[in-house]
Amino acid sequence: MVKTVKTNTSEPSFEQSLTELEVIVATMEDGKMTLEQSLASYKRGAELLKICQSQLQDAQAQVKILENDHLKNFGAIE
């Protein structure tokens, strides 16, 4: 079964999620957040991590399908 590309505009792209996650990590590493800010940032970071993991799994599944159906051994090409 092939998954279709999500068109839900409320979910950020992989690149947007990764960039936001990097900003959160850098801000948390700075050590100047309150406990409440740290907890909120950790929660958002966990959400972003799930989004990134899901999108990577979808991409891996699509690559597997392409490899099985279309790609041939490149070593045979001369």
PyMOL Python script that loads the backbone (N, CA, C, O; Angstrom):
from pymol import cmd

cmd.read_pdbstr("""\
ATOM      1  N   MET A   1       0.839  -1.169   0.000  1.00  0.00           N
ATOM      2  CA  MET A   1       0.000   0.000   0.000  1.00  0.00           C
ATOM      3  C   MET A   1       0.891   1.243   0.000  1.00  0.00           C
ATOM      4  O   MET A   1       1.819   1.333   0.805  1.00  0.00           O
ATOM      5  N   VAL A   2       0.630   2.179  -0.870  1.00  0.00           N
ATOM      6  CA  VAL A   2       1.403   3.398  -0.991  1.00  0.00           C
ATOM      7  C   VAL A   2       0.706   4.502  -0.219  1.00  0.00           C
ATOM      8  O   VAL A   2      -0.488   4.740  -0.402  1.00  0.00           O
ATOM      9  N   LYS A   3       1.452   5.176   0.643  1.00  0.00           N
ATOM     10  CA  LYS A   3       0.891   6.310   1.366  1.00  0.00           C
ATOM     11  C   LYS A   3       0.933   7.531   0.465  1.00  0.00           C
ATOM     12  O   LYS A   3       1.891   7.734  -0.281  1.00  0.00           O
ATOM     13  N   THR A   4      -0.100   8.330   0.539  1.00  0.00           N
ATOM     14  CA  THR A   4      -0.120   9.550  -0.258  1.00  0.00           C
ATOM     15  C   THR A   4       0.550  10.665   0.521  1.00  0.00           C
ATOM     16  O   THR A   4       0.659  10.605   1.746  1.00  0.00           O
ATOM     17  N   VAL A   5       0.991  11.669  -0.189  1.00  0.00           N
ATOM     18  CA  VAL A   5       1.615  12.824   0.438  1.00  0.00           C
ATOM     19  C   VAL A   5       0.547  13.605   1.181  1.00  0.00           C
ATOM     20  O   VAL A   5      -0.525  13.891   0.646  1.00  0.00           O
ATOM     21  N   LYS A   6       0.856  13.943   2.414  1.00  0.00           N
ATOM     22  CA  LYS A   6      -0.102  14.682   3.228  1.00  0.00           C
ATOM     23  C   LYS A   6      -0.192  16.118   2.742  1.00  0.00           C
ATOM     24  O   LYS A   6       0.823  16.760   2.469  1.00  0.00           O
ATOM     25  N   THR A   7      -1.402  16.607   2.638  1.00  0.00           N
ATOM     26  CA  THR A   7      -1.596  17.988   2.212  1.00  0.00           C
ATOM     27  C   THR A   7      -2.080  18.846   3.364  1.00  0.00           C
ATOM     28  O   THR A   7      -2.510  19.981   3.156  1.00  0.00           O
ATOM     29  N   ASN A   8      -2.015  18.320   4.571  1.00  0.00           N
ATOM     30  CA  ASN A   8      -2.430  19.049   5.751  1.00  0.00           C
ATOM     31  C   ASN A   8      -1.467  20.211   5.976  1.00  0.00           C
ATOM     32  O   ASN A   8      -0.300  20.002   6.307  1.00  0.00           O
ATOM     33  N   THR A   9      -1.959  21.432   5.796  1.00  0.00           N
ATOM     34  CA  THR A   9      -1.091  22.587   5.907  1.00  0.00           C
ATOM     35  C   THR A   9      -0.772  22.935   7.354  1.00  0.00           C
ATOM     36  O   THR A   9       0.105  23.764   7.598  1.00  0.00           O
ATOM     37  N   SER A  10      -1.456  22.327   8.324  1.00  0.00           N
ATOM     38  CA  SER A  10      -1.167  22.625   9.717  1.00  0.00           C
ATOM     39  C   SER A  10       0.091  21.901  10.193  1.00  0.00           C
ATOM     40  O   SER A  10       0.674  22.290  11.205  1.00  0.00           O
ATOM     41  N   GLU A  11       0.517  20.861   9.488  1.00  0.00           N
ATOM     42  CA  GLU A  11       1.739  20.147   9.853  1.00  0.00           C
ATOM     43  C   GLU A  11       2.910  20.756   9.099  1.00  0.00           C
ATOM     44  O   GLU A  11       2.874  20.865   7.874  1.00  0.00           O
ATOM     45  N   PRO A  12       3.956  21.154   9.833  1.00  0.00           N
ATOM     46  CA  PRO A  12       5.113  21.762   9.160  1.00  0.00           C
ATOM     47  C   PRO A  12       5.878  20.733   8.337  1.00  0.00           C
ATOM     48  O   PRO A  12       5.777  19.527   8.565  1.00  0.00           O
ATOM     49  N   SER A  13       6.636  21.231   7.390  1.00  0.00           N
ATOM     50  CA  SER A  13       7.475  20.349   6.575  1.00  0.00           C
ATOM     51  C   SER A  13       8.595  19.793   7.453  1.00  0.00           C
ATOM     52  O   SER A  13       8.817  20.264   8.568  1.00  0.00           O
ATOM     53  N   PHE A  14       9.294  18.787   6.935  1.00  0.00           N
ATOM     54  CA  PHE A  14      10.413  18.206   7.655  1.00  0.00           C
ATOM     55  C   PHE A  14      11.452  19.280   7.969  1.00  0.00           C
ATOM     56  O   PHE A  14      11.946  19.368   9.093  1.00  0.00           O
ATOM     57  N   GLU A  15      11.774  20.087   6.974  1.00  0.00           N
ATOM     58  CA  GLU A  15      12.795  21.111   7.140  1.00  0.00           C
ATOM     59  C   GLU A  15      12.376  22.148   8.182  1.00  0.00           C
ATOM     60  O   GLU A  15      13.191  22.568   9.003  1.00  0.00           O
ATOM     61  N   GLN A  16      11.111  22.559   8.151  1.00  0.00           N
ATOM     62  CA  GLN A  16      10.612  23.519   9.138  1.00  0.00           C
ATOM     63  C   GLN A  16      10.663  22.923  10.539  1.00  0.00           C
ATOM     64  O   GLN A  16      11.056  23.595  11.493  1.00  0.00           O
ATOM     65  N   SER A  17      10.261  21.655  10.658  1.00  0.00           N
ATOM     66  CA  SER A  17      10.271  20.985  11.954  1.00  0.00           C
ATOM     67  C   SER A  17      11.685  20.872  12.496  1.00  0.00           C
ATOM     68  O   SER A  17      11.926  21.138  13.673  1.00  0.00           O
ATOM     69  N   LEU A  18      12.615  20.479  11.646  1.00  0.00           N
ATOM     70  CA  LEU A  18      14.006  20.315  12.070  1.00  0.00           C
ATOM     71  C   LEU A  18      14.609  21.646  12.490  1.00  0.00           C
ATOM     72  O   LEU A  18      15.317  21.717  13.494  1.00  0.00           O
ATOM     73  N   THR A  19      14.337  22.692  11.735  1.00  0.00           N
ATOM     74  CA  THR A  19      14.862  24.017  12.080  1.00  0.00           C
ATOM     75  C   THR A  19      14.320  24.481  13.426  1.00  0.00           C
ATOM     76  O   THR A  19      15.069  24.980  14.265  1.00  0.00           O
ATOM     77  N   GLU A  20      13.009  24.315  13.629  1.00  0.00           N
ATOM     78  CA  GLU A  20      12.412  24.721  14.903  1.00  0.00           C
ATOM     79  C   GLU A  20      12.986  23.892  16.056  1.00  0.00           C
ATOM     80  O   GLU A  20      13.245  24.417  17.139  1.00  0.00           O
ATOM     81  N   LEU A  21      13.180  22.608  15.816  1.00  0.00           N
ATOM     82  CA  LEU A  21      13.750  21.730  16.836  1.00  0.00           C
ATOM     83  C   LEU A  21      15.183  22.165  17.189  1.00  0.00           C
ATOM     84  O   LEU A  21      15.562  22.162  18.360  1.00  0.00           O
ATOM     85  N   GLU A  22      15.962  22.530  16.189  1.00  0.00           N
ATOM     86  CA  GLU A  22      17.332  23.002  16.438  1.00  0.00           C
ATOM     87  C   GLU A  22      17.333  24.278  17.277  1.00  0.00           C
ATOM     88  O   GLU A  22      18.175  24.443  18.160  1.00  0.00           O
ATOM     89  N   VAL A  23      16.389  25.182  17.004  1.00  0.00           N
ATOM     90  CA  VAL A  23      16.280  26.424  17.771  1.00  0.00           C
ATOM     91  C   VAL A  23      15.908  26.110  19.223  1.00  0.00           C
ATOM     92  O   VAL A  23      16.467  26.691  20.154  1.00  0.00           O
ATOM     93  N   ILE A  24      14.973  25.197  19.405  1.00  0.00           N
ATOM     94  CA  ILE A  24      14.553  24.814  20.758  1.00  0.00           C
ATOM     95  C   ILE A  24      15.729  24.241  21.538  1.00  0.00           C
ATOM     96  O   ILE A  24      15.957  24.610  22.690  1.00  0.00           O
ATOM     97  N   VAL A  25      16.469  23.345  20.911  1.00  0.00           N
ATOM     98  CA  VAL A  25      17.620  22.719  21.583  1.00  0.00           C
ATOM     99  C   VAL A  25      18.644  23.775  21.968  1.00  0.00           C
ATOM    100  O   VAL A  25      19.137  23.777  23.096  1.00  0.00           O
ATOM    101  N   ALA A  26      18.968  24.662  21.054  1.00  0.00           N
ATOM    102  CA  ALA A  26      19.957  25.706  21.330  1.00  0.00           C
ATOM    103  C   ALA A  26      19.489  26.607  22.471  1.00  0.00           C
ATOM    104  O   ALA A  26      20.282  26.983  23.334  1.00  0.00           O
ATOM    105  N   THR A  27      18.215  26.950  22.476  1.00  0.00           N
ATOM    106  CA  THR A  27      17.667  27.812  23.527  1.00  0.00           C
ATOM    107  C   THR A  27      17.690  27.104  24.876  1.00  0.00           C
ATOM    108  O   THR A  27      18.016  27.709  25.897  1.00  0.00           O
ATOM    109  N   MET A  28      17.344  25.827  24.875  1.00  0.00           N
ATOM    110  CA  MET A  28      17.352  25.074  26.129  1.00  0.00           C
ATOM    111  C   MET A  28      18.775  24.895  26.642  1.00  0.00           C
ATOM    112  O   MET A  28      19.004  24.935  27.851  1.00  0.00           O
ATOM    113  N   GLU A  29      19.730  24.698  25.743  1.00  0.00           N
ATOM    114  CA  GLU A  29      21.125  24.535  26.147  1.00  0.00           C
ATOM    115  C   GLU A  29      21.699  25.808  26.747  1.00  0.00           C
ATOM    116  O   GLU A  29      22.650  25.763  27.528  1.00  0.00           O
ATOM    117  N   ASP A  30      21.115  26.946  26.377  1.00  0.00           N
ATOM    118  CA  ASP A  30      21.558  28.232  26.902  1.00  0.00           C
ATOM    119  C   ASP A  30      21.334  28.302  28.414  1.00  0.00           C
ATOM    120  O   ASP A  30      22.069  28.988  29.123  1.00  0.00           O
ATOM    121  N   GLY A  31      20.316  27.591  28.902  1.00  0.00           N
ATOM    122  CA  GLY A  31      20.076  27.495  30.340  1.00  0.00           C
ATOM    123  C   GLY A  31      19.410  28.690  30.972  1.00  0.00           C
ATOM    124  O   GLY A  31      19.451  28.836  32.193  1.00  0.00           O
ATOM    125  N   LYS A  32      18.802  29.545  30.187  1.00  0.00           N
ATOM    126  CA  LYS A  32      18.187  30.749  30.736  1.00  0.00           C
ATOM    127  C   LYS A  32      16.661  30.688  30.756  1.00  0.00           C
ATOM    128  O   LYS A  32      16.002  31.705  30.972  1.00  0.00           O
ATOM    129  N   MET A  33      16.104  29.511  30.535  1.00  0.00           N
ATOM    130  CA  MET A  33      14.646  29.374  30.525  1.00  0.00           C
ATOM    131  C   MET A  33      14.137  29.072  31.926  1.00  0.00           C
ATOM    132  O   MET A  33      14.829  28.472  32.749  1.00  0.00           O
ATOM    133  N   THR A  34      12.919  29.500  32.169  1.00  0.00           N
ATOM    134  CA  THR A  34      12.269  29.118  33.420  1.00  0.00           C
ATOM    135  C   THR A  34      11.855  27.656  33.322  1.00  0.00           C
ATOM    136  O   THR A  34      11.894  27.068  32.241  1.00  0.00           O
ATOM    137  N   LEU A  35      11.469  27.083  34.416  1.00  0.00           N
ATOM    138  CA  LEU A  35      11.026  25.696  34.417  1.00  0.00           C
ATOM    139  C   LEU A  35       9.828  25.516  33.497  1.00  0.00           C
ATOM    140  O   LEU A  35       9.762  24.549  32.738  1.00  0.00           O
ATOM    141  N   GLU A  36       8.889  26.440  33.565  1.00  0.00           N
ATOM    142  CA  GLU A  36       7.692  26.354  32.720  1.00  0.00           C
ATOM    143  C   GLU A  36       8.048  26.447  31.242  1.00  0.00           C
ATOM    144  O   GLU A  36       7.501  25.712  30.420  1.00  0.00           O
ATOM    145  N   GLN A  37       8.963  27.350  30.907  1.00  0.00           N
ATOM    146  CA  GLN A  37       9.406  27.480  29.521  1.00  0.00           C
ATOM    147  C   GLN A  37      10.131  26.219  29.068  1.00  0.00           C
ATOM    148  O   GLN A  37       9.949  25.768  27.937  1.00  0.00           O
ATOM    149  N   SER A  38      10.943  25.657  29.936  1.00  0.00           N
ATOM    150  CA  SER A  38      11.658  24.429  29.604  1.00  0.00           C
ATOM    151  C   SER A  38      10.694  23.281  29.341  1.00  0.00           C
ATOM    152  O   SER A  38      10.871  22.521  28.389  1.00  0.00           O
ATOM    153  N   LEU A  39       9.681  23.157  30.177  1.00  0.00           N
ATOM    154  CA  LEU A  39       8.696  22.084  29.990  1.00  0.00           C
ATOM    155  C   LEU A  39       7.913  22.265  28.691  1.00  0.00           C
ATOM    156  O   LEU A  39       7.680  21.301  27.961  1.00  0.00           O
ATOM    157  N   ALA A  40       7.508  23.507  28.408  1.00  0.00           N
ATOM    158  CA  ALA A  40       6.780  23.777  27.173  1.00  0.00           C
ATOM    159  C   ALA A  40       7.666  23.511  25.956  1.00  0.00           C
ATOM    160  O   ALA A  40       7.203  22.956  24.959  1.00  0.00           O
ATOM    161  N   SER A  41       8.929  23.902  26.034  1.00  0.00           N
ATOM    162  CA  SER A  41       9.858  23.672  24.928  1.00  0.00           C
ATOM    163  C   SER A  41      10.121  22.184  24.734  1.00  0.00           C
ATOM    164  O   SER A  41      10.207  21.701  23.605  1.00  0.00           O
ATOM    165  N   TYR A  42      10.245  21.468  25.835  1.00  0.00           N
ATOM    166  CA  TYR A  42      10.466  20.023  25.740  1.00  0.00           C
ATOM    167  C   TYR A  42       9.263  19.351  25.075  1.00  0.00           C
ATOM    168  O   TYR A  42       9.422  18.477  24.223  1.00  0.00           O
ATOM    169  N   LYS A  43       8.064  19.766  25.472  1.00  0.00           N
ATOM    170  CA  LYS A  43       6.839  19.198  24.883  1.00  0.00           C
ATOM    171  C   LYS A  43       6.790  19.488  23.390  1.00  0.00           C
ATOM    172  O   LYS A  43       6.494  18.593  22.598  1.00  0.00           O
ATOM    173  N   ARG A  44       7.074  20.719  22.993  1.00  0.00           N
ATOM    174  CA  ARG A  44       7.061  21.078  21.566  1.00  0.00           C
ATOM    175  C   ARG A  44       8.147  20.310  20.819  1.00  0.00           C
ATOM    176  O   ARG A  44       7.926  19.852  19.698  1.00  0.00           O
ATOM    177  N   GLY A  45       9.303  20.171  21.431  1.00  0.00           N
ATOM    178  CA  GLY A  45      10.386  19.415  20.807  1.00  0.00           C
ATOM    179  C   GLY A  45      10.006  17.966  20.575  1.00  0.00           C
ATOM    180  O   GLY A  45      10.336  17.390  19.539  1.00  0.00           O
ATOM    181  N   ALA A  46       9.309  17.371  21.545  1.00  0.00           N
ATOM    182  CA  ALA A  46       8.862  15.983  21.394  1.00  0.00           C
ATOM    183  C   ALA A  46       7.862  15.863  20.246  1.00  0.00           C
ATOM    184  O   ALA A  46       7.894  14.890  19.492  1.00  0.00           O
ATOM    185  N   GLU A  47       6.975  16.852  20.114  1.00  0.00           N
ATOM    186  CA  GLU A  47       6.011  16.863  19.003  1.00  0.00           C
ATOM    187  C   GLU A  47       6.740  16.959  17.668  1.00  0.00           C
ATOM    188  O   GLU A  47       6.417  16.236  16.725  1.00  0.00           O
ATOM    189  N   LEU A  48       7.711  17.842  17.591  1.00  0.00           N
ATOM    190  CA  LEU A  48       8.477  18.028  16.353  1.00  0.00           C
ATOM    191  C   LEU A  48       9.266  16.775  16.003  1.00  0.00           C
ATOM    192  O   LEU A  48       9.375  16.406  14.834  1.00  0.00           O
ATOM    193  N   LEU A  49       9.812  16.126  17.019  1.00  0.00           N
ATOM    194  CA  LEU A  49      10.553  14.886  16.791  1.00  0.00           C
ATOM    195  C   LEU A  49       9.655  13.818  16.185  1.00  0.00           C
ATOM    196  O   LEU A  49      10.069  13.106  15.270  1.00  0.00           O
ATOM    197  N   LYS A  50       8.429  13.701  16.685  1.00  0.00           N
ATOM    198  CA  LYS A  50       7.478  12.726  16.134  1.00  0.00           C
ATOM    199  C   LYS A  50       7.151  13.048  14.677  1.00  0.00           C
ATOM    200  O   LYS A  50       7.050  12.148  13.844  1.00  0.00           O
ATOM    201  N   ILE A  51       6.986  14.335  14.378  1.00  0.00           N
ATOM    202  CA  ILE A  51       6.692  14.754  13.003  1.00  0.00           C
ATOM    203  C   ILE A  51       7.854  14.363  12.092  1.00  0.00           C
ATOM    204  O   ILE A  51       7.640  13.787  11.025  1.00  0.00           O
ATOM    205  N   CYS A  52       9.080  14.674  12.509  1.00  0.00           N
ATOM    206  CA  CYS A  52      10.263  14.349  11.704  1.00  0.00           C
ATOM    207  C   CYS A  52      10.389  12.842  11.500  1.00  0.00           C
ATOM    208  O   CYS A  52      10.643  12.385  10.386  1.00  0.00           O
ATOM    209  N   GLN A  53      10.215  12.074  12.568  1.00  0.00           N
ATOM    210  CA  GLN A  53      10.327  10.623  12.455  1.00  0.00           C
ATOM    211  C   GLN A  53       9.280  10.056  11.508  1.00  0.00           C
ATOM    212  O   GLN A  53       9.581   9.175  10.703  1.00  0.00           O
ATOM    213  N   SER A  54       8.063  10.552  11.600  1.00  0.00           N
ATOM    214  CA  SER A  54       6.989  10.081  10.729  1.00  0.00           C
ATOM    215  C   SER A  54       7.283  10.395   9.267  1.00  0.00           C
ATOM    216  O   SER A  54       7.082   9.554   8.391  1.00  0.00           O
ATOM    217  N   GLN A  55       7.757  11.606   9.011  1.00  0.00           N
ATOM    218  CA  GLN A  55       8.056  11.990   7.638  1.00  0.00           C
ATOM    219  C   GLN A  55       9.240  11.210   7.085  1.00  0.00           C
ATOM    220  O   GLN A  55       9.258  10.875   5.900  1.00  0.00           O
ATOM    221  N   LEU A  56      10.229  10.916   7.922  1.00  0.00           N
ATOM    222  CA  LEU A  56      11.360  10.106   7.481  1.00  0.00           C
ATOM    223  C   LEU A  56      10.923   8.672   7.181  1.00  0.00           C
ATOM    224  O   LEU A  56      11.382   8.080   6.204  1.00  0.00           O
ATOM    225  N   GLN A  57      10.053   8.114   8.001  1.00  0.00           N
ATOM    226  CA  GLN A  57       9.545   6.764   7.753  1.00  0.00           C
ATOM    227  C   GLN A  57       8.764   6.711   6.454  1.00  0.00           C
ATOM    228  O   GLN A  57       8.885   5.748   5.696  1.00  0.00           O
ATOM    229  N   ASP A  58       7.961   7.740   6.186  1.00  0.00           N
ATOM    230  CA  ASP A  58       7.222   7.805   4.922  1.00  0.00           C
ATOM    231  C   ASP A  58       8.176   7.855   3.734  1.00  0.00           C
ATOM    232  O   ASP A  58       7.964   7.174   2.731  1.00  0.00           O
ATOM    233  N   ALA A  59       9.227   8.664   3.852  1.00  0.00           N
ATOM    234  CA  ALA A  59      10.206   8.774   2.768  1.00  0.00           C
ATOM    235  C   ALA A  59      10.929   7.447   2.560  1.00  0.00           C
ATOM    236  O   ALA A  59      11.152   7.039   1.419  1.00  0.00           O
ATOM    237  N   GLN A  60      11.298   6.770   3.641  1.00  0.00           N
ATOM    238  CA  GLN A  60      11.964   5.469   3.530  1.00  0.00           C
ATOM    239  C   GLN A  60      11.062   4.447   2.848  1.00  0.00           C
ATOM    240  O   GLN A  60      11.529   3.646   2.038  1.00  0.00           O
ATOM    241  N   ALA A  61       9.789   4.471   3.169  1.00  0.00           N
ATOM    242  CA  ALA A  61       8.843   3.544   2.542  1.00  0.00           C
ATOM    243  C   ALA A  61       8.738   3.821   1.046  1.00  0.00           C
ATOM    244  O   ALA A  61       8.670   2.889   0.245  1.00  0.00           O
ATOM    245  N   GLN A  62       8.726   5.089   0.670  1.00  0.00           N
ATOM    246  CA  GLN A  62       8.640   5.445  -0.741  1.00  0.00           C
ATOM    247  C   GLN A  62       9.899   5.017  -1.487  1.00  0.00           C
ATOM    248  O   GLN A  62       9.813   4.542  -2.620  1.00  0.00           O
ATOM    249  N   VAL A  63      11.064   5.178  -0.868  1.00  0.00           N
ATOM    250  CA  VAL A  63      12.319   4.755  -1.495  1.00  0.00           C
ATOM    251  C   VAL A  63      12.324   3.246  -1.686  1.00  0.00           C
ATOM    252  O   VAL A  63      12.749   2.753  -2.731  1.00  0.00           O
ATOM    253  N   LYS A  64      11.855   2.510  -0.681  1.00  0.00           N
ATOM    254  CA  LYS A  64      11.789   1.050  -0.794  1.00  0.00           C
ATOM    255  C   LYS A  64      10.916   0.636  -1.968  1.00  0.00           C
ATOM    256  O   LYS A  64      11.273  -0.272  -2.718  1.00  0.00           O
ATOM    257  N   ILE A  65       9.787   1.286  -2.131  1.00  0.00           N
ATOM    258  CA  ILE A  65       8.878   0.976  -3.238  1.00  0.00           C
ATOM    259  C   ILE A  65       9.580   1.256  -4.563  1.00  0.00           C
ATOM    260  O   ILE A  65       9.514   0.449  -5.490  1.00  0.00           O
ATOM    261  N   LEU A  66      10.247   2.396  -4.648  1.00  0.00           N
ATOM    262  CA  LEU A  66      10.958   2.746  -5.879  1.00  0.00           C
ATOM    263  C   LEU A  66      12.069   1.749  -6.171  1.00  0.00           C
ATOM    264  O   LEU A  66      12.258   1.360  -7.323  1.00  0.00           O
ATOM    265  N   GLU A  67      12.793   1.336  -5.166  1.00  0.00           N
ATOM    266  CA  GLU A  67      13.882   0.375  -5.372  1.00  0.00           C
ATOM    267  C   GLU A  67      13.341  -0.960  -5.866  1.00  0.00           C
ATOM    268  O   GLU A  67      13.943  -1.582  -6.741  1.00  0.00           O
ATOM    269  N   ASN A  68      12.239  -1.400  -5.331  1.00  0.00           N
ATOM    270  CA  ASN A  68      11.677  -2.696  -5.707  1.00  0.00           C
ATOM    271  C   ASN A  68      11.047  -2.679  -7.092  1.00  0.00           C
ATOM    272  O   ASN A  68      11.086  -3.686  -7.799  1.00  0.00           O
ATOM    273  N   ASP A  69      10.478  -1.573  -7.481  1.00  0.00           N
ATOM    274  CA  ASP A  69       9.726  -1.528  -8.724  1.00  0.00           C
ATOM    275  C   ASP A  69      10.482  -0.947  -9.909  1.00  0.00           C
ATOM    276  O   ASP A  69      10.218  -1.323 -11.051  1.00  0.00           O
ATOM    277  N   HIS A  70      11.414  -0.038  -9.659  1.00  0.00           N
ATOM    278  CA  HIS A  70      11.959   0.707 -10.783  1.00  0.00           C
ATOM    279  C   HIS A  70      13.473   0.686 -10.901  1.00  0.00           C
ATOM    280  O   HIS A  70      13.997   0.692 -12.016  1.00  0.00           O
ATOM    281  N   LEU A  71      14.182   0.662  -9.801  1.00  0.00           N
ATOM    282  CA  LEU A  71      15.616   0.823  -9.868  1.00  0.00           C
ATOM    283  C   LEU A  71      16.306  -0.511 -10.162  1.00  0.00           C
ATOM    284  O   LEU A  71      15.886  -1.565  -9.685  1.00  0.00           O
ATOM    285  N   LYS A  72      17.341  -0.437 -10.935  1.00  0.00           N
ATOM    286  CA  LYS A  72      18.126  -1.597 -11.296  1.00  0.00           C
ATOM    287  C   LYS A  72      19.538  -1.451 -10.736  1.00  0.00           C
ATOM    288  O   LYS A  72      19.904  -0.382 -10.247  1.00  0.00           O
ATOM    289  N   ASN A  73      20.311  -2.493 -10.804  1.00  0.00           N
ATOM    290  CA  ASN A  73      21.680  -2.476 -10.330  1.00  0.00           C
ATOM    291  C   ASN A  73      22.505  -1.546 -11.216  1.00  0.00           C
ATOM    292  O   ASN A  73      22.629  -1.777 -12.419  1.00  0.00           O
ATOM    293  N   PHE A  74      23.070  -0.491 -10.620  1.00  0.00           N
ATOM    294  CA  PHE A  74      23.836   0.488 -11.385  1.00  0.00           C
ATOM    295  C   PHE A  74      25.172  -0.075 -11.835  1.00  0.00           C
ATOM    296  O   PHE A  74      25.771   0.452 -12.773  1.00  0.00           O
ATOM    297  N   GLY A  75      25.650  -1.117 -11.202  1.00  0.00           N
ATOM    298  CA  GLY A  75      26.913  -1.728 -11.587  1.00  0.00           C
ATOM    299  C   GLY A  75      26.862  -2.342 -12.990  1.00  0.00           C
ATOM    300  O   GLY A  75      27.901  -2.485 -13.636  1.00  0.00           O
ATOM    301  N   ALA A  76      25.679  -2.702 -13.464  1.00  0.00           N
ATOM    302  CA  ALA A  76      25.519  -3.337 -14.766  1.00  0.00           C
ATOM    303  C   ALA A  76      25.557  -2.324 -15.912  1.00  0.00           C
ATOM    304  O   ALA A  76      25.684  -2.708 -17.075  1.00  0.00           O
ATOM    305  N   ILE A  77      25.449  -1.046 -15.591  1.00  0.00           N
ATOM    306  CA  ILE A  77      25.433  -0.014 -16.636  1.00  0.00           C
ATOM    307  C   ILE A  77      26.862   0.365 -16.985  1.00  0.00           C
ATOM    308  O   ILE A  77      27.663   0.665 -16.100  1.00  0.00           O
ATOM    309  N   GLU A  78      27.180   0.353 -18.257  1.00  0.00           N
ATOM    310  CA  GLU A  78      28.527   0.726 -18.693  1.00  0.00           C
ATOM    311  C   GLU A  78      28.479   1.790 -19.727  1.00  0.00           C
ATOM    312  O   GLU A  78      29.522   2.229 -20.211  1.00  0.00           O
TER     313      GLU A  78
END
""", "prot")
cmd.dss("prot")
cmd.show_as("cartoon", "prot")
cmd.util.cbc("prot")
cmd.orient("prot")
